[in-house]
């Protein structure tokens, strides 16, 4: 049986080195590439034959949530295993709903990664035992509270853009205030709509009020 080809995508080089060392101990795995952000990962996938991507959610330039969405569109058969510090229901639900095969907390990575990769390659899902109970409790609470997405699923920049949108600021004013391009503002608006499942400015205002943002 050939080795499982893996790409490690995380912005912390020391963690990638540790995970590579862990996988290199077994003939069952071959780390074919590493990436520090989503854009680099997508570029590496153009040439590196890969079976499984170990993907961090919190990365610069292109975070793991947006990267996961792109992976599902471009490589629907590729297995993606989320490795993160994000211990909340919204990140978990987003990841699994957008095609992730597993979800592991970083503090359990060295104990669970080998088993997790083998399981997802067999077509099964894997969730760290340490967060299974927590996720279940949070999910029940989210249903009771109307299942409104948490602010935790947004990046700091997305929160800034959202705060200005709900105050009625136009794209050009947001761009000027935050010192970014209008196109970047439009991208953030699009991500807000996608992540929150809200299609109108009025809906964003209602969400912001519910979350105490304004």
Secondary structure, DSSP 8 states (H G I E B T S, - for coil): ---EEEEEE-S-HHHHHHHHHHHHTSTTEEEEEEESSHHHHHHHTTTS--SEEEE-S--SSS-HHHHHHHHHHH-TT-EEEEEES--SHHHHHHHHHTT-SEEEEGGGHHHHHHHHHHHHHTT--EE-HHHHHHHHHHHHHHHHTT----GGGS-HHHHHHHHHHTTT--HHHHHHHHT--HHHHHHHHHHHHHHHT--SHHHHHHHHHHTT--
